Amino acid sequence: MAPVYKIALIQLHCEPLNPSANFQGASQYIRDAASQGATLAVLPEYHLTGWAPDDPSFSVLAKDEVPSYLAKYQALAAELQICIVPGTIVQSSPPSSSDTVDDAEKLLNTSTFISSTGAILGDYTKKNLWHPERPHLSSGIDDPHSVIDTPLGLVGILICWDMAFPEAFRALVRQGTKIVIVPTFWMLTDCSEKGRRRNPRAEALFLESMLTARAFENTCAVVFVNAGGKEEDGCCGLSQVAMPFIGKVPGSFEGSEEGMRVVEIDMEILQEAEENYKVREDLARSDWHYGYEHSSKIRSS
């Protein structure tokens, strides 16, 4: 029988530029998740600092304080025997001989998979930067999308705006991943004023439609965890697991309220979806016609 995994969606409302308070809140939610038998707890993008790049302390925190929290999450994972994806942690970009002065001052937005032993099993740096991020962050564009071997099987990580590119999912699915984790800081106010005049909840529509589509078209589970907060402040929330056949898994968030929900990923659903749609089988064919390279073995199971 295919396994069923309990996933904790932690829709944290982060206090801007206060990593200590945000870590304390996140830690309590993770403890609650472990007490409910969750295998994996996932936090939002920018959960330690919020997104405040124009404040000088944002860069200072990223360089001097925020990276130290990764070790704290490792210790927490080992103590509670739970896997953790601590959203994203912004840190300094390692120096490169090709860097300009501006490049050297930019930051990396990285998500890490921590096992229930506290070991780091892999990480991913955001490739597709949202337009307002580009003056402040360096893209992980030079690193290929790679899967991570975890207690839940092969897992892929994407971050926020990466979701808008189906190619990112395809790159992971072709390597055999069945679960894609997406920490996010996605606001209703990310839509332009023109767009919001046409539909005040345009970004919510975008997210709900995209998550369902990505789950179906890749026969995978999408673990989407967004920041929480008041909708009148522009928060969108909607943290969820999306699955083929099901769409949003029952128990997922319907709004932007802060909190933690434990939902299930039934891997048998993914098997049944692939048997029906045969997406992975088609991607593995040598004559597949969308320009993907076939130099490496593609896992269709």
N, C-alpha and C positions, 0 to 999 in steps of 0.2 A: 504493500500500500504506500502511496506517495505521502511524504510528510506534510504536516500542517504546522506553520510557524506563526507564533504570536509576535506582532510587531507593535511597538509603542510609538505613536505619533505625538511628539511633544511640540505643541503649537505655542511656543514661548513668546511672551511679550517682553522684549528686551529693553532695559533702561539704557539710553544712549550713553556710551563712553563710560560704562560702569561694569567692567568685566567681573569684578568680585561679586557684586550682587547678582549678576546674571548667571554666573557659575553656581552660586548657592541655590538659586531657583531651579536651574536645570538639574542639579544634583538631586534635589528632593523629588522631582518628577521621575528621574531615573530610578531612584529607590522605590518609588511607588510602582513603577513598571516592573521591576524585578520581583516585587512582592506579589504581583499578579501573574507571574510566570512567563513574562516576555522573554523571547530569545534575543531580540534586537531593539534598541532604543535609538531614535533618530531625532536630531535637533535641526532648527532652521539655519539657513545661511546668515552670516554676520551676527550670530546669536549673542556673542560676547560684548559687542560694541554698538550694534546697530550700524546703519549706513550714514556716516557723518564725515565724509572725506574732506570737507572744507574747514573743519575744525582742526587746528594744529595738533591737538592731543590725539587725534585718530591715528596719525602716522607714528607718533611717539609710542602709543600703546602697542601698535602692531610690531614695532621694532624691539621694544624693551620689556613688555609685560605679557602680552597675549600668548605668544608661543609657549610660555611655561605652563599654560593650562592643559596642553596636550598630555603631559605627564600626569596631571591630576586626573584626567579622564581615564588614562591607562590604569591608574591605581584603583579608581572607582569600579572599572570593568572587572578587574581581578577580584576585588572585594565582594562584589555582588554576583559574579559569574554570569555576566550579561554582555553581549556584544554591543558596542556603541559606535554610531557615526555622529560625532559631535559637530553637526552642521558644517560650517566652514570656519577656519581659523586663518585670519589675515596675518601675514608675516613678511619680512623683508625678502626681496628677491636676491638670490646669491649673485655676487658680482661676476660679470663676464667681460672678457677682453673686448667684445664688440659693443658693449653698452655705451650709450651716450650719457651725458650728465642726467638728462631727464629720465632715461631708462633706469639708471642706478637708483633713482629716488622712488620708483614705482614699487608696488607691493604685489604679492601673490595671494590669491584667494583659493585656499586648498581644503579639501575634504579628505578625511582619513577614516579607514575602517579599523576599529580596535576589536580584537577578539575577546572572548570571555576570560582569557588568561591574562589580559592586559597587553598582549603583543600587538604591534602594528602589522597588519597583514597587507596593507597597500594604501595608496592615496591617489588623488587626482586633483590637478590644478585647472581651474576653469579656463576653457578655451575661448568660448564665444561670449565676449564681454558686451554687456548692455551699454548703449552709447554713453550714458553719463559716467560709466566706470572707466572708460578708456583713458582719460587724462591721469588716472590715479593708480591703475592696476596694470600689471604685465600679464599677457595671455600665456597659457600653457600650450600654445599652438604647435610648438616643436615636438611635443611628446604625443605618441599615438594613444588613442583610446584603448585601454587595456582592462581586462577582467581581473577580478581578485578572487582567489580561492579561499572560501570562508566556511564556517560551520553550516551555512545555509546553501552551500553550493557555490557555483560561479556567480559573482555579483558584479555589476557595473555601477559606477557613480558618475552622474552628471550634475551640473549646478545651474539652477535657475534658467537663464536665457538659452542655455544649451538645448533645452526642450524644444525650442522653436525650430530646430534643425533635425529632421528625421534621420539624416545621415549619421548623426551621433549615436542614435539607438541602433541603427543597422550595423555600425562598426562593432558594437558590443554584442549584439545578437549573433553575428557571424562567428564570434568566438565562443558561443555557447551559453552566454548568460541568460537566465530566466527571470532575474530580479534586478531592476534598475532603481537605484536610490537617488532621489533628487532633492537635496536641501535647497531652500528657496527663500528669497526676500522679495516677494512680488506684491506690489501695492495696486489698489484700484486707481490711484493717481499716476501710475505709470502710463496710462492712456492719456493722449493729448486732450486739451480742452475741447477741440472739435469733435473728437471721438466720444467724449463723455456727454456732450450735448445730444448726440445721437442715441447713446445708451450709457447711462451712468455706471452700469455694471458690465461694461464691455470687457474688462480684464477678467472678471469672473467667468464670463461666457467663453473667453479665449482659453482659460485654464481648464474648465470642465470639459470642453470639446476636445482639446489637445490631449489631455490625459487619457480619456477614453479611446481616442484614435490610436495613440501610441501603444496602448495595451493590446488592442485588437490587431493592429497591423504588424506587431512583432511577437504575438503570442507570449507576452511577458507580463509580469506584475510590475507596476510602477508605484514606488513608495515615495510619495510627494509630501514634503513637510515644509510648510510656510510659517512665517512669523505671525503671531497673534496680536490682537489689540482691538481698539474700537473702530467700527466701520466708518464713523464720522470723521476719524483721523486718517482715513484712506486705507486702513488695513483690510486685507482680502481674506486671509486664512485659507479655508477649504482643504486643509491637510487631509490626505486620504491615501488609501491603496486602491488603485484602479486595476481591474482584471478583465480579460476577454470574457464574453458571455454576461458578466456581472455588471460591468461598469464600476461605479464607486462601491466599494465593499461596505456592507452594513456596519455601523459603528464609527465610520469616518466622520470628520467634521463637516457640518453643513454651513458654518459661518466663520466669523473671524475671532470668536472668543478665545481667550487664553485657556489652556488646559492640556490634558494628556488623555489619549484614547488608546486602548489596546485592541487591535483588530487582527484578523487571521488571514494568512496566505495559504490557501489549499493548493499544493503543487499539482494535485490531480486535475484541477481545472485547466492548468496550463498544458498538461499532456493532452487533454481532450480537445483543447482549442487547436493545438498543432495538428492533431489527427484530422481535424475538420478543415483547417485553412491551408495547412502544408506550406506555411511561409518559409520556415527554415529549410524544408526539403527543396523548395525552389531556389533559395539563396545558395544552396550547396551545389547546384548543378553547374557543370563546366560551361554550359552554353547560356548561363543567365545573362541577360542582355542590357544591364544598366551600368556597365563600365566598371564594376567591382573587380578587383584583382583576385585571381585564384591561385596565387603562388603559394599560399599556405592552406593547410587542411581546415575545412570549415565543419564545425560540429552541427549536425542537423537534429540530434536527439535532444 
